[in-house]
C-alpha cells in the first residue's frame, strides 16, 4: 500500500470518524445539516440542545487516494430548573418611615391587626444621625398584659430593636392597647391614625420629654 495513503488513513482514524449518508425506512441523514455546525444551540424552558447531526461531508482526492469524511456530534440534557422559593415575610406590620419634628417621650394608643400575627421584634425608625430607639414597650387587652419588654441598650448590634424573649400573638380584628417609651430622636408619624393592609394604629396620647401632650403623634415602627 502506498505509504502516503497509510499515513492519511491513520490520521483520519485518530481525528475523526468516517461518516457516509445513512438512509433506512424511518431515517434519512443524506448530507443534511440538522443544526448549526460546530455545536449550535436550541433551547426551551425545559431543555437545552447543542448538536451537529449529519454534517455535510467534504471530499478530497488525488491520483493516489480519495477521502470522504464527516462527523456526528450530539449533546442533549435537561436544563436544571431555577429554584423559586417563597420566603416567609418577617415584617408583620410596618408604619413606614416618619418625619421631623421628633423628641423622645411616651406613645399611648391602640393597634388592631387585620390578620393574626406572631411578633418577636419591634423596630423603631431612628432619625438620621441619632440613636433613636424604643426603651420599653407593653401590649395589653381586656384580658391583661399580652407582652412586655425592655430595650437591651446600645451595646446590642441591633440597637434599634427590642427583642421579645417570648414571641407573642396578636389576633386578627382584636383591639390592643400599647405604650411605647422612646429615647433619643425616633422618627414620628404625625397623624392621629394610620391604616395599612396589615392593621390600624391610633394615637390616644403622646407625652414628650418636656411634658407636652399631643393627640396626633404615632411611633414609626415595625413589628417583626
Protein Blocks (a to p, Z undefined) as FASTA:
>chain_A
ZZklmmmmmmmmmmpccddddddfkbccehiafbdehhiacddfkbccdddehiacdddd
dfkbccddddddddddddddddddddddfblbdgbjadddddddddddddddfbdcddfb
dcddddehiacdcfbdcdddfkbcfbdcddebjkbmblmbccdfbacdddehiacddddd
dehjadddddfbdcdfkbccddfbdcdfkopacfkbccddddZZ
